Amino acid sequence: MIQIAVLNGKVITSPAGLVDEAVILIQDGAILDVTAPHGSGISAQTKMVDAQGMIIAPGYIDSHIHGSFGYDFSDATVDQVGEILERLPSVGGDDCTCRPSALPMNKPLYQH
């Protein structure tokens, strides 16, 4: 059993919620609790991570990408887009919104 405590960060808990100097308890890769510093239940074996001055947003996903793995959605083939989507989970991604980079006015986004 591995337990980690992320200390001193500002944690966004909901669109309107913010916990200053929070303690996030993580055990075996799952968030157990987000609490104020008092009564956090940290054991002597817990690994401590100092997040002083940082904002923590558990579960936040930035799904806006222009491509990945050497491909840009502006000129990627259907197979290359498929490869991006298949490989995203290997780097922690589980979803994306495909956003092509800027295109010249005379270049179509997609051609059959």
Backbone bond lengths (Angstrom), bond angles and torsions (degrees), N, CA, C in turn:
res aa  C-N    CA-C-N  psi(-1)  N-CA   C-N-CA  omega(-1)  CA-C   N-CA-C  phi
1 M - - - 1.456 - - 1.531 108.58 -
2 I 1.338 115.39 123.63 1.461 121.52 178.87 1.518 107.97 -110.03
3 Q 1.343 115.88 125.81 1.458 119.93 177.50 1.525 108.96 -120.14
4 I 1.332 114.90 134.36 1.466 122.26 179.77 1.515 107.71 -125.59
5 A 1.330 116.14 140.64 1.460 121.42 174.10 1.522 107.98 -121.03
6 V 1.332 116.19 120.39 1.460 121.54 175.46 1.523 105.80 -95.73
7 L 1.328 116.39 118.34 1.459 122.15 -171.46 1.519 112.98 -111.34
8 N 1.321 116.11 151.95 1.469 124.98 166.69 1.515 116.20 73.68
9 G 1.306 120.08 1.72 1.456 121.20 179.12 1.519 111.81 -85.28
10 K 1.322 115.35 163.83 1.465 121.22 171.39 1.518 106.58 -93.53
11 V 1.330 117.04 120.68 1.455 121.27 -173.74 1.518 110.60 -107.41
12 I 1.321 116.24 125.37 1.467 121.52 173.22 1.521 106.11 -82.82
13 T 1.337 116.45 117.93 1.463 120.80 -177.38 1.524 112.42 -103.17
14 S 1.323 117.23 -18.67 1.461 123.34 178.44 1.523 106.13 -165.15
15 P 1.326 118.65 174.59 1.464 118.64 179.97 1.529 113.69 -55.00
16 A 1.329 117.98 -29.84 1.467 120.24 -179.08 1.518 112.53 -111.27
17 G 1.336 118.68 -0.73 1.453 121.41 -173.47 1.508 113.56 -103.49
18 L 1.325 115.94 137.93 1.455 122.41 178.02 1.520 107.78 -144.94
19 V 1.333 117.31 126.92 1.461 122.00 176.48 1.520 107.09 -109.51
20 D 1.348 116.86 114.56 1.466 121.78 177.23 1.520 110.04 -75.89
21 E 1.323 115.79 144.48 1.466 122.62 177.78 1.523 111.23 46.47
22 A 1.294 116.44 48.91 1.461 122.54 -176.38 1.521 111.66 -77.41
23 V 1.313 114.19 163.80 1.454 122.74 170.34 1.524 106.34 -119.23
24 I 1.324 116.35 122.08 1.459 121.24 175.32 1.525 106.58 -105.44
25 L 1.319 116.21 119.31 1.456 120.82 177.39 1.519 109.19 -96.87
26 I 1.321 115.43 126.18 1.458 122.44 -178.65 1.520 107.44 -123.40
27 Q 1.323 116.34 131.66 1.464 120.01 177.60 1.518 109.31 -132.47
28 D 1.321 115.05 125.54 1.465 121.82 -179.79 1.529 112.08 50.65
29 G 1.339 116.99 40.15 1.455 122.44 175.38 1.509 116.22 85.29
30 A 1.331 118.55 0.20 1.465 121.31 -179.69 1.525 109.95 -116.56
31 I 1.340 117.23 139.31 1.464 121.47 177.22 1.521 108.29 -72.98
32 L 1.335 115.54 121.47 1.461 121.24 178.88 1.518 111.88 -88.57
33 D 1.352 115.57 -41.05 1.458 118.92 -173.22 1.523 110.12 -162.30
34 V 1.319 115.51 152.01 1.464 122.98 170.16 1.518 104.91 -124.33
35 T 1.339 116.25 115.42 1.456 120.44 -174.18 1.518 111.40 -133.92
36 A 1.314 114.23 171.40 1.468 120.82 169.82 1.533 106.84 -75.46
37 P 1.337 118.10 165.24 1.470 120.50 -175.19 1.523 115.07 -58.62
38 H 1.295 119.10 -30.51 1.470 119.86 -177.88 1.530 110.38 -81.58
39 G 1.308 116.39 143.56 1.461 121.31 176.34 1.508 114.40 65.47
40 S 1.328 117.89 35.48 1.456 120.43 -174.57 1.520 113.85 -83.94
41 G 1.329 119.42 -15.17 1.459 121.59 177.89 1.515 114.46 70.92
42 I 1.326 117.72 35.22 1.463 121.50 179.62 1.524 109.07 -82.04
43 S 1.333 115.69 129.04 1.467 119.93 179.12 1.527 109.99 -92.27
44 A 1.328 115.57 170.44 1.463 121.30 -179.86 1.528 111.98 -66.23
45 Q 1.343 117.76 -23.54 1.462 121.87 -178.79 1.528 112.97 -87.93
46 T 1.322 117.29 -4.45 1.460 121.35 -176.73 1.529 110.63 -71.60
47 K 1.337 116.48 132.09 1.465 121.46 174.73 1.525 107.67 -78.97
48 M 1.330 117.64 129.94 1.462 123.42 -177.44 1.530 110.14 -99.65
49 V 1.335 115.97 136.30 1.462 122.50 175.17 1.521 106.67 -125.86
50 D 1.340 117.49 119.94 1.463 121.45 -178.73 1.527 109.99 -88.08
51 A 1.326 116.74 118.83 1.465 122.50 -179.86 1.526 111.22 -110.17
52 Q 1.331 117.03 28.28 1.460 122.30 -179.12 1.525 110.65 -53.07
53 G 1.332 116.81 128.51 1.454 122.21 178.39 1.524 114.56 80.74
54 M 1.334 117.61 4.03 1.466 120.93 -178.03 1.528 110.85 -109.51
55 I 1.314 114.97 153.88 1.459 121.59 173.82 1.522 106.98 -105.46
56 I 1.332 116.20 131.65 1.455 121.83 -176.94 1.523 107.90 -115.48
57 A 1.314 116.22 129.14 1.463 121.45 -179.94 1.530 108.18 -126.98
58 P 1.335 117.85 82.39 1.466 119.66 -179.09 1.520 111.59 -57.60
59 G 1.319 115.71 133.92 1.452 120.41 176.81 1.513 114.97 81.73
60 Y 1.328 118.79 0.75 1.460 121.11 -179.28 1.523 109.78 -71.31
61 I 1.304 115.93 132.06 1.467 120.90 179.47 1.523 108.67 -124.43
62 D 1.316 116.72 124.35 1.457 120.89 172.99 1.517 106.75 -95.73
63 S 1.312 115.78 102.55 1.464 119.66 -173.20 1.523 113.42 -91.79
64 H 1.317 117.85 5.12 1.461 122.33 -176.46 1.529 108.82 -90.30
65 I 1.331 116.55 107.87 1.461 120.42 176.16 1.527 109.10 -133.52
66 H 1.325 116.31 155.85 1.470 122.24 178.98 1.523 111.56 -103.76
67 G 1.306 116.21 1.75 1.450 122.49 -177.30 1.516 108.28 148.27
68 S 1.319 116.29 -174.96 1.455 120.62 179.28 1.519 108.64 -174.42
69 F 1.324 115.98 165.65 1.455 122.43 175.91 1.529 112.07 54.43
70 G 1.331 116.58 35.92 1.456 121.31 176.85 1.517 115.19 87.48
71 Y 1.329 118.43 2.20 1.459 121.86 -179.94 1.520 109.81 -114.18
72 D 1.330 116.84 143.50 1.453 123.45 174.04 1.528 107.18 -112.38
73 F 1.318 117.60 134.77 1.455 120.24 -178.52 1.527 112.61 -61.05
74 S 1.335 117.93 -18.18 1.466 120.47 179.42 1.515 112.57 -64.52
75 D 1.328 116.45 -34.25 1.462 118.27 -177.24 1.533 112.83 -131.96
76 A 1.318 117.13 14.21 1.464 120.46 179.32 1.526 111.15 -73.50
77 T 1.314 115.17 145.51 1.465 120.11 173.84 1.529 108.54 -79.21
78 V 1.319 115.89 168.99 1.465 120.22 177.02 1.531 109.61 -59.04
79 D 1.323 117.60 -40.35 1.468 120.80 179.29 1.532 111.33 -64.70
80 Q 1.336 117.50 -38.51 1.462 120.69 179.09 1.530 111.19 -67.77
81 V 1.335 117.13 -39.34 1.466 120.17 175.60 1.528 108.65 -62.10
82 G 1.327 117.29 -42.41 1.457 121.13 176.91 1.515 112.24 -59.32
83 E 1.329 116.34 -41.08 1.467 120.23 178.51 1.521 111.07 -63.51
84 I 1.332 116.79 -42.64 1.463 120.06 177.43 1.529 109.76 -57.40
85 L 1.324 116.51 -49.48 1.457 120.71 -177.08 1.530 111.68 -64.31
86 E 1.323 117.69 -34.92 1.464 120.97 178.07 1.524 111.91 -71.16
87 R 1.335 116.73 -34.40 1.476 120.37 -175.08 1.518 114.16 -89.06
88 L 1.332 118.46 -17.45 1.471 120.08 -177.94 1.529 113.73 -52.84
89 P 1.339 119.83 -42.70 1.464 118.54 179.83 1.529 113.74 -59.89
90 S 1.328 118.25 -24.99 1.466 120.65 -179.54 1.529 112.25 -68.26
91 V 1.341 117.15 -17.24 1.465 121.24 178.26 1.531 111.24 -118.14
92 G 1.339 116.17 19.29 1.461 120.09 174.81 1.507 115.36 95.02
93 G 1.321 119.11 -3.27 1.460 121.17 179.30 1.513 110.81 -86.22
94 D 1.321 116.37 145.26 1.464 118.05 176.49 1.518 112.20 -131.88
95 D 1.316 116.98 2.44 1.448 121.08 -178.41 1.528 107.18 -166.36
96 C 1.309 117.45 155.49 1.458 118.80 173.97 1.514 110.13 -157.51
97 T 1.304 114.68 157.31 1.452 123.11 170.42 1.515 105.56 -108.85
98 C 1.311 117.45 116.41 1.464 121.39 -176.25 1.526 109.67 -73.65
99 R 1.307 116.66 117.65 1.457 122.76 -179.27 1.523 109.26 -122.10
100 P 1.324 117.98 110.08 1.465 118.53 177.13 1.519 110.45 -70.17
101 S 1.312 115.08 150.00 1.463 119.92 172.87 1.518 108.20 -69.38
102 A 1.308 116.78 174.78 1.468 120.44 179.91 1.526 110.20 -59.28
103 L 1.316 115.81 136.67 1.460 122.11 179.92 1.521 110.06 -116.34
104 P 1.338 117.48 149.42 1.458 119.02 171.91 1.527 109.15 -62.65
105 M 1.300 117.54 151.41 1.463 122.27 -177.28 1.521 112.41 -59.71
106 N 1.327 118.62 -28.89 1.459 120.96 -176.77 1.530 113.41 -91.52
107 K 1.334 118.57 4.48 1.459 120.90 179.74 1.522 109.87 -106.94
108 P 1.341 116.96 118.13 1.476 118.75 178.68 1.524 110.35 -69.85
109 L 1.324 116.45 150.56 1.456 121.58 178.20 1.516 110.77 -66.61
110 Y 1.316 116.88 -39.20 1.462 120.08 -176.76 1.524 109.85 -142.51
111 Q 1.310 116.93 134.09 1.460 121.57 176.19 1.518 108.46 -126.38
112 H 1.331 116.23 142.59 1.460 121.30 177.09 1.509 109.69 -74.67
